[in-house]
Amino acid sequence: MSSAVSERVRCKSLLSRIMSASDACRFINDRDVVAASGFTPAGYPKAVPLALCERLKETGETLSITLITGASVGEELDGALSRAGVLFKRIPYQTNTSCRVGINEGRILYVDDHLSQVAGHCRRGFYGRPDVAVIEAVMITEDGKIIPSTSVGNSPTFLREARAVIIEINTSQPLDLYGMHDIYVPKDPPHTEPIPIRSPGDRIGTIFIDCDPEKIVAIVVTDMPDKPRELTPGNEQTTRIASEVVDFLEHEVRIGRLPKNLLPLQSGVGNIANSVLKGLLESRFENMTFYSEVIQDSVLDLLDAGKIEAASATSLSLSPTRLEVFYKRLNEYRDKIILRPQEISNHPEVIRRLGVIAMNTAIEMDIYGNVNSSHTFGTHMMNGIGGSGDFSRNAYLTIFMAPSTAKGGAISTVVPMVSHVDHTEHEVHVLVTEQGLADLRGLAPRERAKVIIEKCAHPDYRPALRDYFRRAESRGGHTPHILEEVFSWHSRFGQT
């Protein structure tokens, strides 16, 4: 056995369970509930799912499983299993093209759950007890503790609840990740206790995940790296959205509704989110903190510039280039970045206590402030609600952002009624497009409609929206609508 392996697998009683991925995947059987690590394409198992697909190809056998993860995972898991016809049901979030096609064709059932609730639902048996957990780690300690890699997600609960455990020891993930994690699993009702986080930099748990060594049936050593996505560069639209958000936050500070260093920031993933964080990098704000789901490139920029003092998340969602730099400078980041279980990073109690400023993207928004962040045309799943619901419902400020049009201007993202509601008017405080910003706090539905149309809608679509609202308003009602028209709006304006 190589010294590298013995350094990674330090529990001597487990050395005999090291085997190939081909052998390990035989612990996964038809109709199993399989729980896997990973949150965004980070820290997810790779060798075992690929070996499983190869096994089915060679033997011709059929196999159907339910797959539960933290959030989206990489091509080696969602993509390969979807194309192999292995996925019967997927929980709770995905971003893979093959998986998305399977969901929208009805071949894969999909449970789009709030990310903060998945671990608790798993512990209570809502999804069925996991038969197998497949977890990526950088090390197993002398007494069988698991040191996760680039994400924590739901791994602590999966390791506890699964009947059998397969550990992928990934040697491409540096041992220097040791110490970056903060593992705390809350008690379930009726024994719930307060979560003692009072600032994003607080550590309240352990640096390892407990696991019963007797449940570990296989250990697979692999060097397959995470395959994060390249970031889509920002553009004029995203820059203008970022400018609107920064100006708004500066205004809130000037009038005394926010402190000079703001409140802890949360940000979704993507080019709009990165543009907003870049805008904060170039702003006058200092000594900020970050409490979110993911650490992305722009968060490292803020840390490097000394703009952020502490960053808490459950995953590292970095571009390939930035991930390489992160590994080289891990010792500099270890004391500033904390990776937690997602039921803590996304926990409503903590979000509300800290007064988080939540900034997320929308697919479409309507004139009354409802937001759709998961479906196209009301029926087809894009990715899922993700953690945006956890944050939007509990934040001090909830901001949703989107370009005012899509498909080269053929579609207005501001519509009379969204085709699917993920975030209701009751939790949406601010809407932003490159056209402007609508502050909806304290406004009644009729007031919101006028502000959203004038501030957020593209000029090409304002006349039609004004006309719709004028005619709907004449019919009366607290939230005026012409229901026989709202569902034709999408087809009339290119959304077919």
C-alpha positions in Angstrom: 0.0 0.0 0.0 1.4 3.4 -1.0 2.2 6.0 1.7 -0.2 8.3 0.0 -3.1 5.9 0.7 -2.1 5.2 4.2 -1.9 8.9 4.9 -5.5 9.3 3.7 -6.9 6.1 5.3 -5.6 6.2 8.8 -8.1 3.9 10.4 -6.2 0.6 10.3 -9.3 -1.6 10.7 -10.7 -0.1 7.4 -7.7 -0.8 5.2 -9.0 -4.2 4.2 -12.1 -2.5 2.7 -10.2 -0.6 0.1 -11.3 -2.0 -3.3 -11.9 -0.9 -6.9 -14.8 1.2 -7.9 -16.1 -1.8 -10.0 -16.2 -3.9 -6.8 -17.7 -1.1 -4.7 -20.5 -0.4 -7.1 -21.9 -3.9 -6.5 -23.2 -2.7 -3.2 -25.8 -0.7 -5.1 -28.8 -2.7 -6.0 -32.1 -2.2 -7.9 -34.6 0.1 -6.2 -32.1 1.4 -3.7 -32.2 4.8 -2.3 -28.7 6.2 -2.8 -27.5 9.3 -1.0 -24.4 11.0 -2.4 -22.2 13.9 -1.3 -21.9 17.0 -3.4 -23.3 20.5 -3.6 -22.8 22.3 -7.0 -20.2 20.4 -9.0 -18.0 20.1 -5.8 -17.2 17.2 -3.5 -19.4 14.6 -5.3 -18.5 11.0 -5.9 -17.2 10.2 -9.4 -15.5 6.8 -9.7 -18.4 4.7 -8.2 -21.2 6.1 -10.4 -19.1 5.7 -13.5 -18.2 2.2 -12.6 -21.9 1.4 -12.0 -22.8 2.6 -15.5 -20.0 0.5 -16.9 -21.2 -2.5 -15.0 -24.7 -2.2 -16.5 -23.3 -1.7 -19.9 -21.2 -4.9 -19.6 -23.9 -7.1 -18.0 -27.0 -5.8 -19.6 -28.8 -5.7 -16.3 -31.3 -3.0 -15.5 -31.2 -0.9 -12.3 -33.4 1.9 -11.1 -32.5 4.1 -8.0 -33.6 7.1 -6.2 -30.7 9.6 -5.9 -30.5 12.2 -3.1 -27.7 14.7 -3.0 -27.0 18.1 -1.4 -27.8 20.1 -4.6 -26.5 19.8 -8.2 -23.6 17.5 -8.8 -21.2 16.8 -11.7 -21.5 15.0 -15.1 -20.1 11.8 -13.7 -23.1 11.4 -11.4 -26.2 13.1 -12.7 -25.2 13.0 -16.4 -23.9 9.4 -16.5 -26.7 7.9 -14.4 -29.4 9.8 -16.4 -28.1 8.6 -19.8 -27.8 5.0 -18.4 -31.4 5.0 -17.4 -30.5 4.4 -13.8 -32.4 7.4 -12.2 -36.0 6.7 -11.2 -36.3 9.7 -8.9 -34.0 12.7 -8.2 -33.9 14.8 -5.1 -33.6 17.9 -4.5 -31.8 20.0 -7.1 -30.0 19.5 -10.4 -28.4 21.5 -13.3 -27.5 18.6 -15.7 -28.8 18.7 -19.2 -29.4 15.0 -19.5 -31.1 14.9 -16.1 -33.3 17.9 -17.0 -34.4 16.3 -20.3 -35.3 13.1 -18.4 -37.3 15.1 -15.9 -39.2 17.0 -18.5 -39.9 13.9 -20.5 -41.3 12.2 -17.4 -38.7 9.4 -17.4 -37.2 10.8 -14.1 -39.4 11.8 -11.2 -38.1 14.9 -9.5 -38.7 16.3 -6.0 -37.8 19.9 -5.9 -37.3 20.5 -2.2 -36.0 23.4 -0.1 -32.3 22.7 0.4 -32.4 23.5 4.1 -35.0 20.8 4.7 -33.5 17.8 2.9 -31.4 16.5 5.7 -34.3 16.7 8.2 -36.6 15.0 5.8 -34.1 12.3 5.3 -33.7 11.7 9.0 -37.5 11.5 9.4 -37.8 9.0 6.5 -39.8 11.2 4.1 -37.7 9.8 1.1 -37.2 6.3 2.5 -34.1 5.4 4.4 -30.9 5.5 2.3 -29.7 2.0 1.5 -26.2 3.3 0.4 -24.4 6.6 1.0 -21.5 7.4 -1.4 -19.4 10.1 0.0 -16.3 11.9 -1.2 -13.7 12.6 1.4 -10.0 13.7 1.6 -9.3 11.5 4.7 -10.5 9.0 7.2 -9.0 9.6 10.6 -7.5 7.1 13.0 -10.8 6.6 14.8 -12.9 6.5 11.6 -14.0 10.2 11.3 -14.6 11.5 7.8 -13.0 14.7 6.5 -15.1 16.0 3.6 -13.6 17.6 0.5 -14.9 20.7 -1.3 -18.5 20.5 0.0 -20.4 19.3 3.0 -24.0 19.4 1.8 -26.0 16.6 3.5 -23.1 14.2 4.1 -23.4 14.2 7.9 -27.0 13.0 7.8 -26.4 10.6 4.9 -23.5 8.9 6.8 -25.7 8.6 9.8 -28.9 7.3 8.1 -27.5 5.0 5.4 -27.5 1.3 6.0 -24.2 1.0 4.1 -21.5 3.5 3.3 -19.0 3.8 0.4 -16.2 6.4 0.8 -14.4 7.8 -2.2 -11.0 9.0 -1.0 -10.1 11.6 -3.6 -6.3 12.2 -3.7 -6.8 15.2 -6.1 -8.4 17.0 -3.2 -5.7 18.5 -0.9 -5.3 17.3 2.7 -5.0 21.0 3.6 -8.8 21.1 3.4 -8.6 19.6 6.9 -9.8 22.2 9.4 -12.0 24.2 7.0 -15.2 22.4 7.9 -17.6 23.1 10.8 -19.9 20.1 11.2 -23.0 20.7 13.4 -26.2 18.6 13.0 -29.2 20.1 14.8 -31.6 18.0 16.9 -35.0 17.3 15.4 -38.3 18.2 17.0 -39.4 17.9 19.8 -35.8 18.3 21.0 -34.8 21.3 18.8 -32.3 23.7 20.3 -31.2 27.2 19.2 -28.3 27.1 16.7 -25.6 29.2 18.3 -24.4 31.2 15.3 -24.4 34.9 15.9 -22.0 36.0 13.1 -20.9 34.3 9.9 -17.4 33.5 11.3 -18.7 31.5 14.3 -17.6 27.9 14.6 -20.0 25.7 16.5 -19.2 22.1 15.6 -16.3 19.7 14.7 -13.9 19.6 11.8 -15.0 16.0 11.0 -18.1 14.0 10.3 -18.9 11.1 12.6 -19.5 7.7 10.9 -19.8 4.2 12.3 -16.8 2.4 10.8 -18.8 -0.8 10.8 -21.2 0.7 8.2 -18.3 1.4 5.7 -18.5 -1.5 3.3 -16.0 -0.1 0.7 -13.3 2.5 0.3 -12.4 3.6 -3.2 -9.2 5.6 -3.9 -9.5 7.9 -6.9 -7.8 11.0 -8.2 -10.7 12.3 -10.4 -10.9 16.0 -9.8 -14.1 18.1 -9.5 -15.2 19.4 -12.8 -16.6 22.9 -12.0 -18.1 25.0 -14.7 -16.4 27.9 -16.3 -18.2 31.2 -15.4 -20.2 32.9 -18.0 -18.6 36.4 -18.3 -20.7 39.4 -17.3 -22.0 41.8 -19.9 -23.5 45.3 -20.1 -26.8 44.0 -18.7 -25.3 42.4 -15.6 -23.1 45.4 -15.0 -26.1 47.7 -15.0 -28.0 45.3 -12.6 -25.0 45.3 -10.3 -24.8 49.1 -10.4 -28.5 49.3 -9.4 -28.0 47.0 -6.5 -24.9 48.7 -5.2 -26.6 52.2 -5.4 -29.6 50.8 -3.6 -27.5 49.4 -0.7 -25.6 52.7 -0.5 -28.9 54.5 -0.2 -30.0 52.2 2.6 -26.8 53.0 4.5 -27.3 56.7 4.0 -30.8 56.7 5.5 -29.8 54.4 8.4 -31.5 51.2 7.5 -28.2 49.3 7.0 -24.9 49.6 8.9 -21.9 50.9 7.0 -20.5 47.4 6.5 -23.9 46.2 5.4 -25.4 42.9 6.8 -24.2 39.4 5.9 -24.5 38.9 2.2 -26.0 35.9 0.4 -25.7 35.4 -3.3 -26.9 32.9 -5.9 -24.6 31.5 -8.5 -24.1 32.8 -12.1 -23.0 35.8 -14.1 -25.5 38.2 -12.5 -24.5 37.2 -9.0 -20.8 37.5 -9.8 -21.3 40.9 -11.4 -23.1 42.1 -8.3 -20.3 40.9 -6.0 -17.8 42.5 -8.4 -19.7 45.7 -8.0 -19.4 45.4 -4.2 -15.6 44.8 -4.7 -15.4 48.2 -6.5 -17.7 49.9 -4.0 -16.7 51.8 -0.8 -18.1 49.0 1.4 -15.5 47.5 3.9 -15.5 44.8 6.6 -18.4 42.9 5.1 -19.3 39.3 5.8 -20.8 36.5 3.7 -23.3 33.9 4.8 -24.5 31.8 1.8 -24.6 28.4 0.1 -21.5 28.7 -2.1 -18.2 30.4 -2.3 -17.7 31.5 -5.8 -14.9 33.4 -7.6 -16.1 36.8 -6.7 -16.1 35.9 -3.0 -12.5 35.1 -3.2 -11.9 38.4 -4.9 -13.6 40.2 -2.0 -11.5 38.1 0.5 -8.3 38.9 -1.3 -9.1 42.6 -1.3 -9.8 42.6 2.4 -13.4 43.6 1.8 -14.9 40.5 3.4 -13.7 39.3 6.9 -15.4 35.9 7.0 -17.3 33.7 4.5 -19.6 30.9 5.4 -21.1 28.4 3.0 -21.6 24.7 2.3 -19.6 24.4 -1.0 -16.8 25.8 -3.1 -18.3 26.6 -6.5 -15.2 28.0 -8.2 -14.2 28.1 -11.8 -11.5 25.6 -12.8 -8.8 28.4 -12.9 -9.8 29.9 -9.6 -10.1 26.4 -7.9 -6.4 25.8 -8.8 -5.4 29.1 -7.3 -7.5 28.3 -4.2 -5.7 25.0 -3.6 -2.3 26.8 -3.8 -3.4 29.4 -1.3 -5.5 27.2 1.0 -3.5 28.0 4.1 -4.5 31.7 3.6 -8.2 31.0 3.2 -8.6 28.3 5.9 -9.3 30.8 8.8 -11.6 33.0 6.7 -13.8 30.3 5.0 -16.1 27.9 6.8 -17.9 25.0 5.1 -21.0 23.8 7.0 -23.8 21.3 6.4 -26.4 22.8 4.2 -29.1 22.6 6.8 -27.0 25.1 8.7 -25.8 27.3 5.8 -29.4 27.6 4.7 -31.2 27.4 8.0 -34.1 29.9 8.4 -33.3 30.6 12.1 -29.7 31.6 11.3 -30.6 33.6 8.2 -33.2 35.6 10.2 -30.9 36.1 13.2 -28.1 37.4 11.1 -30.3 39.7 9.0 -29.0 38.4 5.7 -29.2 40.4 2.5 -30.4 37.8 0.0 -29.6 38.4 -3.7 -30.9 35.8 -6.2 -31.8 35.5 -9.9 -35.2 35.0 -11.4 -36.4 33.4 -14.6 -39.4 35.8 -14.7 -41.3 38.2 -12.4 -44.8 39.5 -12.6 -46.2 43.0 -12.1 -47.3 42.2 -8.6 -43.9 41.0 -7.4 -44.2 37.2 -7.7 -41.1 35.4 -8.9 -40.5 32.2 -10.9 -37.0 30.8 -10.5 -37.4 27.2 -11.6 -39.7 26.6 -14.6 -40.0 27.7 -18.2 -43.4 28.2 -19.7 -45.0 27.0 -16.4 -44.3 23.3 -17.1 -40.7 22.6 -17.9 -38.2 22.4 -15.0 -34.9 24.3 -15.5 -32.9 23.5 -12.3 -35.1 23.9 -9.2 -35.7 26.3 -6.5 -32.4 25.6 -4.8 -31.6 27.6 -1.7 -33.3 30.8 -2.9 -36.5 29.9 -1.0 -34.6 29.3 2.2 -33.0 32.8 2.0 -35.8 34.8 0.4 -38.4 33.8 3.0 -36.2 34.7 6.0 -33.8 37.5 4.8 -33.7 41.1 6.1 -33.7 42.1 2.5 -34.8 39.9 -0.4 -33.6 41.0 -3.8 -34.4 39.2 -7.1 -32.5 40.1 -10.3 -33.0 39.3 -14.0 -32.4 40.8 -17.4 -35.6 42.5 -18.6 -35.8 40.3 -21.7 -34.6 36.9 -22.8 -34.0 35.1 -26.1 -32.5 38.2 -27.8 -35.4 40.4 -26.7 -38.2 38.1 -27.9 -39.4 37.4 -24.4 -40.2 39.8 -21.6 -39.2 38.5 -18.2 -41.7 41.0 -16.7 -45.2 39.5 -17.2 -48.7 40.1 -15.9 -48.6 36.7 -14.0 -45.7 34.4 -13.7 -46.2 31.0 -15.2 -45.0 29.3 -12.0 -44.6 30.8 -8.6 -41.6 30.0 -6.4 -41.4 33.2 -4.4 -44.6 35.0 -3.6 -45.2 38.8 -3.4 -45.1 38.4 0.4 -41.4 37.7 0.5 -40.0 39.8 -2.4 -38.7 43.2 -1.3 -36.8 44.4 -4.4 -36.8 43.6 -8.1 -34.0 44.6 -10.4 -33.3 44.5 -14.1 -30.9 46.5 -16.2 -33.7 48.9 -16.7 -33.9 49.9 -13.0 -34.9 48.9 -9.5 -38.3 48.5 -7.9 -38.5 48.8 -4.2 -41.7 47.0 -3.3 -41.6 47.4 0.5 -44.9 48.8 1.9 -46.6 48.9 -1.5 -50.1 47.5 -2.2 -50.5 45.3 -5.3 -51.8 48.2 -7.5 -48.8 50.3 -6.4 -46.4 47.5 -7.1 -47.7 47.0 -10.6 -47.0 50.6 -11.6 -43.5 50.6 -10.1 -42.5 47.3 -11.6 -43.7 48.2 -15.1 -42.0 51.6 -15.1 -38.8 50.6 -13.4 -38.1 47.0 -14.5 -39.9 46.2 -17.7 -38.1 46.7 -21.0 -39.4 49.8 -23.0 -40.5 47.5 -25.8 -43.0 45.8 -23.5 -44.1 48.6 -21.2 -47.0 49.7 -23.5 -48.5 46.2 -23.5 -48.1 45.8 -19.7 -49.6 49.2 -19.1 -52.5 48.4 -21.3 -53.1 45.1 -19.5 -52.9 46.6 -16.1 -55.2 49.5 -17.0 -57.9 47.1 -18.3 -57.4 44.7 -15.4 -57.7 47.5 -12.9 -61.0 48.6 -14.4 -62.5 45.3 -13.5 -61.7 45.7 -9.8 -60.2 43.4 -7.3 -57.3 43.6 -4.8 -54.9 42.1 -7.3 -56.4 42.9 -10.7 -56.1 40.3 -13.4 -57.8 39.3 -16.6 -57.3 35.5 -16.2 -58.4 34.7 -19.7 -55.5 36.8 -21.0 -52.6 36.0 -18.6 -52.0 32.6 -20.0 -51.9 33.8 -23.5 -49.3 36.6 -22.7 -46.4 34.1 -23.0 -47.4 32.9 -26.4 -48.2 36.4 -27.7 -44.8 37.6 -26.7 -42.6 34.8 -27.9 -42.9 32.3 -25.0 -44.2 29.3 -26.9 
